[in-house]
Amino acid sequence: MKVKAAIHRATNHPLSIEEVDIASPGPEEVLVKTIACGVCHSDLHALNGAIPSNLPAILGHEPAGIVIEIGDRVRNVAPGDHVIACTSMYCGNCSQCIQGRPYLCIDRGACLRGEDEPPRVTQNGKIIHQFADLGGFAEAMLVHNRAVVKIDKDIPFDRAALVGCAVTTGVGAALNTAKVTPGSSVVVFGAGGVGISVIQGAKIAGARQIIAVDILDDKLKIAEKFGATETINSNKQDPVKTIKKMTSGGAEFAFEVVGMQKLLQQAFYCLAPHGTAILVGAIPVGESVSVNAGHFFLEKRIIGCMMGSNRFTLDTPRYLELYRQGKLDLDSMVTRHEPLEKVSDAFDAITSGEVTRTVLMFDQ
């Protein structure tokens, strides 16, 4: 099957729109016609090399679409089903999966084709890698069946796509990873798509105070619409001192969702005793973070967050039900739609901070 795809060939070079060949599904694989795919900051990190990836590759990991064909062992979806794809596929047999942490699966290779098998995506006989084992910036995707979950057909594809990454990561960071408690104080460093999702998750959890921190006033105004009770422009105020004052001594939870060393330090230092800082953003591989060890005597903690500690097949229908109930706003998160050919414009919009989410749309 030949389809158009946006291919990443070199670090810091624009994606090129090219034609690739997608193989037929293997026994446990699903062929999906891509209808929508959100453009995530992690895609930008991959483009500029902050997240290592094999090249050439098809970026995109926040897709939704329609199942075209399935392998003979697939039972969770059928042709014609609407699905969301997520990079958190899992083997189901490793120690992490068995302990209920499929998002930390240590044998993802079990969901990939072996070296003795033909690649899923090729061009002129040579492999084209799928970023995050999805490759959503293409007219179709061939993925393992554990990378997709069926959704109801009344959910708009552009809204559904956001649950593939931003919503699952952000809402999950609040509800699953941090387990934000009712009546607590929360700070979110970064008011992009994932940050907005953390804010919504904290609101759903019943936090009494949700402080959004960013360097753009427009993004802070948007954060207020999604549930932030207060905002701080960190270019104009010292965020740590301001948060300490706002919270009467420090926040109970602080989320870093941008991927910057400085912001994780600020998230840690703004905590109250026994507070928790959650690293959600993708700090570039190889970088380290230094904090004053004395703060640990106050039982402060820094914990990591992998894709919102999700159990994708369970969390997705729950998040979509919250959307139906009006408790989770997916509609307002979609700032603009673009065709595949304008993916570079979508990256520019992320860099400038002018969007919460751009969604690439493919013809149905």
C-alpha positions as CSV (number, residue, x, y, z in Angstrom):
1,M,0.0,0.0,0.0
2,K,1.5,3.3,-1.1
3,V,0.8,6.4,1.1
4,K,2.1,9.9,1.6
5,A,4.1,10.6,4.7
6,A,6.2,13.3,6.3
7,I,9.7,11.9,6.7
8,H,12.4,13.1,9.1
9,R,15.7,12.6,7.3
10,A,18.2,14.9,9.2
11,T,18.3,16.7,12.5
12,N,17.0,20.3,12.3
13,H,15.9,19.9,8.7
14,P,12.3,20.3,7.6
15,L,10.2,17.1,7.1
16,S,9.8,16.1,3.4
17,I,6.5,14.8,2.0
18,E,7.2,11.5,0.2
19,E,5.5,8.3,-0.8
20,V,6.2,5.1,1.2
21,D,5.1,1.5,1.0
22,I,3.2,-0.1,3.9
23,A,3.2,-3.8,4.3
24,S,0.1,-6.0,4.8
25,P,-0.7,-6.7,8.5
26,G,1.0,-9.6,10.2
27,P,-1.0,-11.9,12.6
28,E,-1.1,-9.3,15.5
29,E,-1.0,-6.1,13.5
30,V,-3.6,-3.5,12.5
31,L,-3.6,-1.3,9.4
32,V,-5.2,2.1,10.2
33,K,-6.2,4.8,7.8
34,T,-5.0,8.0,9.6
35,I,-7.7,10.7,9.9
36,A,-6.2,13.1,12.4
37,C,-2.8,13.4,14.2
38,G,-1.9,16.0,16.8
39,V,1.5,17.7,16.5
40,C,3.3,17.3,19.8
41,H,6.3,18.9,21.4
42,S,8.0,15.5,21.5
43,D,7.9,15.5,17.7
44,L,9.7,18.8,17.7
45,H,12.2,17.3,20.2
46,A,12.8,14.5,17.8
47,L,13.2,16.9,14.9
48,N,15.9,18.9,16.7
49,G,17.6,15.8,18.1
50,A,16.7,16.2,21.8
51,I,14.9,12.9,21.6
52,P,17.1,10.4,19.7
53,S,15.4,8.5,16.9
54,N,16.4,6.2,14.1
55,L,16.4,7.9,10.7
56,P,14.8,8.2,8.3
57,A,11.6,8.1,10.2
58,I,8.0,9.1,10.0
59,L,7.2,11.3,13.0
60,G,3.8,11.7,14.7
61,H,2.5,9.8,17.7
62,E,-0.9,11.3,18.5
63,P,-3.2,9.8,15.9
64,A,-6.7,8.6,15.4
65,G,-8.2,6.8,12.4
66,I,-10.2,4.0,11.0
67,V,-9.1,0.3,10.9
68,I,-8.7,-0.9,7.3
69,E,-7.4,-4.4,7.8
70,I,-6.3,-6.7,10.7
71,G,-4.2,-9.8,11.2
72,D,-5.8,-13.1,11.9
73,R,-5.0,-13.1,15.7
74,V,-6.3,-9.6,16.3
75,R,-9.5,-9.6,18.5
76,N,-9.6,-6.1,20.1
77,V,-10.6,-4.2,16.9
78,A,-12.2,-5.0,13.5
79,P,-12.2,-3.3,10.1
80,G,-14.3,-0.1,10.2
81,D,-13.7,0.6,13.9
82,H,-12.6,4.0,14.9
83,V,-9.4,3.9,17.0
84,I,-6.9,6.0,18.8
85,A,-3.2,4.9,18.6
86,C,-0.8,5.3,21.5
87,T,2.9,4.7,21.8
88,S,2.4,2.9,25.2
89,M,2.1,-0.5,23.7
90,Y,3.1,-3.4,25.9
91,C,4.1,-7.0,25.8
92,G,1.8,-8.2,28.6
93,N,4.4,-10.7,30.0
94,C,7.3,-8.7,31.5
95,S,7.7,-7.9,35.2
96,Q,6.4,-4.4,34.7
97,C,3.3,-5.4,32.8
98,I,2.5,-8.2,35.3
99,Q,2.7,-5.6,38.1
100,G,0.2,-3.4,36.4
101,R,2.6,-0.9,34.9
102,P,2.3,-1.6,31.1
103,Y,3.5,2.0,30.4
104,L,6.9,0.9,31.7
105,C,7.0,-2.3,29.6
106,I,10.6,-3.6,29.3
107,D,9.9,-5.8,26.2
108,R,8.4,-3.5,23.6
109,G,10.4,-5.5,21.1
110,A,7.8,-8.3,21.4
111,C,5.4,-5.9,19.7
112,L,7.7,-5.2,16.8
113,R,8.7,-7.2,13.8
114,G,11.9,-9.2,14.1
115,E,15.0,-8.7,12.1
116,D,14.2,-11.7,10.0
117,E,10.8,-10.2,9.0
118,P,10.3,-7.5,6.3
119,P,9.9,-3.9,7.7
120,R,6.4,-2.5,8.2
121,V,7.3,0.7,6.2
122,T,9.7,0.9,3.3
123,Q,10.7,3.1,0.4
124,N,12.5,1.6,-2.6
125,G,13.1,-1.5,-0.5
126,K,14.8,0.4,2.4
127,I,13.3,0.7,5.9
128,I,11.5,3.8,7.0
129,H,11.3,3.9,10.8
130,Q,8.1,4.7,12.7
131,F,8.8,7.2,15.5
132,A,7.4,6.0,18.8
133,D,6.5,2.8,16.8
134,L,3.5,4.6,15.3
135,G,4.5,7.1,12.5
136,G,1.3,9.1,12.6
137,F,2.3,11.8,10.0
138,A,1.2,9.4,7.2
139,E,-2.0,8.6,5.5
140,A,-1.9,5.1,7.1
141,M,-0.1,3.3,9.9
142,L,0.7,-0.3,10.4
143,V,1.0,-1.0,14.2
144,H,0.7,-3.8,16.7
145,N,-2.8,-4.4,18.0
146,R,-1.8,-3.4,21.5
147,A,-1.0,0.1,20.2
148,V,-4.7,0.8,19.4
149,V,-8.0,1.1,21.3
150,K,-11.4,1.2,19.9
151,I,-13.5,4.3,20.5
152,D,-17.2,5.2,19.8
153,K,-17.9,6.7,16.4
154,D,-19.5,9.8,17.8
155,I,-16.1,11.2,19.0
156,P,-14.6,13.6,16.5
157,F,-11.3,12.4,15.2
158,D,-9.4,15.6,15.9
159,R,-10.5,15.5,19.6
160,A,-9.9,11.8,19.9
161,A,-6.3,12.2,18.6
162,L,-5.4,14.3,21.6
163,V,-6.0,11.4,23.9
164,G,-3.2,9.5,22.1
165,C,-0.6,11.6,23.9
166,A,-1.3,15.1,25.4
167,V,-4.4,14.2,27.3
168,T,-3.2,10.8,28.4
169,T,0.1,12.2,29.5
170,G,-1.2,15.4,31.2
171,V,-4.4,14.2,32.8
172,G,-2.7,10.9,33.7
173,A,0.2,12.8,35.3
174,A,-2.3,14.4,37.7
175,L,-4.6,11.5,38.3
176,N,-2.3,8.4,38.0
177,T,1.3,9.5,38.7
178,A,0.9,12.3,41.3
179,K,-2.5,11.2,42.5
180,V,-3.5,14.9,43.2
181,T,-5.7,15.0,46.2
182,P,-8.9,17.0,46.7
183,G,-8.3,20.4,48.2
184,S,-4.5,20.4,47.4
185,S,-2.4,23.1,45.8
186,V,-0.9,22.5,42.3
187,V,1.6,24.3,40.1
188,V,2.1,23.6,36.4
189,F,5.2,24.9,34.7
190,G,4.3,25.2,31.0
191,A,0.8,25.9,29.6
192,G,1.1,24.1,26.3
193,G,-1.0,21.1,25.3
194,V,0.3,18.8,28.0
195,G,0.3,21.5,30.6
196,I,-3.3,22.3,29.8
197,S,-4.1,18.6,30.3
198,V,-2.3,18.6,33.7
199,I,-4.4,21.6,34.7
200,Q,-7.6,19.8,33.6
201,G,-6.5,16.6,35.5
202,A,-5.8,18.6,38.7
203,K,-9.2,20.3,38.4
204,I,-10.9,16.9,37.9
205,A,-9.1,15.6,41.0
206,G,-10.5,18.5,43.0
207,A,-7.4,20.7,43.6
208,R,-8.4,23.9,45.3
209,Q,-5.5,26.0,43.8
210,I,-4.0,25.5,40.4
211,I,-1.2,27.9,39.5
212,A,-0.1,28.0,35.8
213,V,3.5,29.3,35.1
214,D,4.6,30.4,31.6
215,I,6.5,33.1,29.8
216,L,3.6,34.1,27.4
217,D,0.6,36.0,28.8
218,D,-1.7,34.7,26.0
219,K,-1.0,31.1,27.1
220,L,-1.7,32.0,30.7
221,K,-5.0,33.5,29.7
222,I,-5.8,30.2,28.0
223,A,-4.8,28.3,31.1
224,E,-7.3,30.2,33.1
225,K,-10.1,29.0,30.8
226,F,-9.1,25.4,31.4
227,G,-9.1,25.7,35.2
228,A,-6.0,27.6,36.4
229,T,-7.0,29.6,39.5
230,E,-3.9,31.9,39.3
231,T,-1.1,32.5,36.8
232,I,2.5,33.7,36.9
233,N,4.6,35.1,34.0
234,S,8.0,33.9,35.0
235,N,9.7,36.5,32.8
236,K,8.1,39.2,35.1
237,Q,8.2,37.5,38.5
238,D,10.4,35.1,40.4
239,P,8.1,32.0,40.2
240,V,9.5,30.3,43.3
241,K,9.1,33.3,45.6
242,T,5.7,34.1,44.1
243,I,4.4,30.6,44.5
244,K,5.6,30.4,48.1
245,K,3.6,33.6,48.8
246,M,0.5,32.5,46.9
247,T,0.4,29.1,48.6
248,S,1.4,30.3,52.1
249,G,4.5,28.2,52.2
250,G,4.7,26.1,49.1
251,A,2.7,23.9,46.8
252,E,1.9,20.3,47.4
253,F,2.3,19.2,43.8
254,A,4.4,20.9,41.1
255,F,4.6,19.6,37.5
256,E,7.3,20.4,35.0
257,V,5.9,19.8,31.5
258,V,8.3,21.6,29.2
259,G,11.5,19.6,29.5
260,M,14.0,22.2,31.0
261,Q,16.4,21.7,33.8
262,K,15.7,25.1,35.3
263,L,12.0,24.5,35.4
264,L,12.4,21.2,37.2
265,Q,14.6,23.0,39.8
266,Q,11.9,25.7,40.3
267,A,9.2,23.0,40.6
268,F,11.2,21.4,43.4
269,Y,12.1,24.5,45.2
270,C,8.5,25.9,45.2
271,L,7.2,22.8,47.1
272,A,5.9,22.8,50.6
273,P,7.5,20.2,53.0
274,H,6.4,16.7,51.9
275,G,5.6,18.1,48.5
276,T,6.1,16.3,45.2
277,A,7.6,17.6,41.9
278,I,6.7,15.6,38.9
279,L,8.8,15.6,35.7
280,V,6.5,15.2,32.8
281,G,8.5,17.1,30.1
282,A,11.2,15.5,28.1
283,I,14.5,16.9,29.3
284,P,17.1,16.1,26.6
285,V,18.9,12.8,26.9
286,G,22.2,13.1,28.8
287,E,21.4,16.3,30.7
288,S,21.4,16.2,34.5
289,V,19.6,18.3,37.1
290,S,21.2,19.6,40.3
291,V,19.2,20.5,43.4
292,N,20.1,21.5,47.0
293,A,20.1,18.2,48.9
294,G,19.0,19.9,52.1
295,H,15.5,20.2,50.7
296,F,15.1,16.4,50.9
297,F,15.2,16.5,54.6
298,L,11.8,18.2,54.3
299,E,10.6,15.0,52.6
300,K,10.3,16.7,49.3
301,R,10.3,14.3,46.3
302,I,11.0,14.4,42.6
303,I,9.4,11.6,40.6
304,G,9.3,10.8,36.9
305,C,6.2,10.4,34.8
306,M,6.0,8.1,31.7
307,M,3.1,9.0,29.5
308,G,0.8,9.8,32.5
309,S,1.4,6.3,34.0
310,N,-1.3,5.2,31.6
311,R,-3.2,1.9,31.2
312,F,-4.3,3.1,27.8
313,T,-7.1,0.6,27.1
314,L,-8.6,1.5,30.5
315,D,-7.9,5.2,30.6
316,T,-9.0,6.1,27.1
317,P,-12.8,5.3,27.5
318,R,-12.7,7.0,30.9
319,Y,-11.2,10.2,29.5
320,L,-13.7,10.2,26.6
321,E,-16.6,9.8,29.1
322,L,-15.3,12.8,31.0
323,Y,-15.3,14.7,27.7
324,R,-18.9,13.7,27.1
325,Q,-19.8,14.9,30.5
326,G,-18.2,18.3,29.9
327,K,-15.5,17.7,32.6
328,L,-12.7,17.4,30.1
329,D,-12.5,20.1,27.5
330,L,-11.0,18.6,24.3
331,D,-12.8,21.0,21.9
332,S,-10.9,24.2,23.1
333,M,-7.6,22.4,23.0
334,V,-7.6,22.2,19.2
335,T,-6.3,25.6,18.1
336,R,-6.0,24.9,14.4
337,H,-6.2,22.2,11.7
338,E,-3.6,21.8,8.9
339,P,-3.0,19.4,6.0
340,L,0.0,17.1,6.1
341,E,1.8,19.4,3.7
342,K,1.9,22.2,6.3
343,V,3.5,20.2,9.1
344,S,6.4,22.6,9.1
345,D,3.9,25.4,9.9
346,A,2.6,23.3,12.8
347,F,6.1,23.1,14.2
348,D,6.6,26.8,13.9
349,A,3.4,27.4,15.8
350,I,4.7,25.2,18.6
351,T,7.9,27.1,18.8
352,S,6.2,30.5,18.9
353,G,3.7,29.3,21.5
354,E,0.7,30.4,19.5
355,V,-1.2,27.2,19.7
356,T,-2.4,24.7,22.3
357,R,-2.6,22.0,19.7
358,T,-2.4,21.8,15.9
359,V,-4.0,18.8,14.4
360,L,-3.1,17.5,11.0
361,M,-6.1,16.3,9.1
362,F,-6.2,13.6,6.4
363,D,-9.0,13.0,3.9
364,Q,-11.6,10.5,5.0
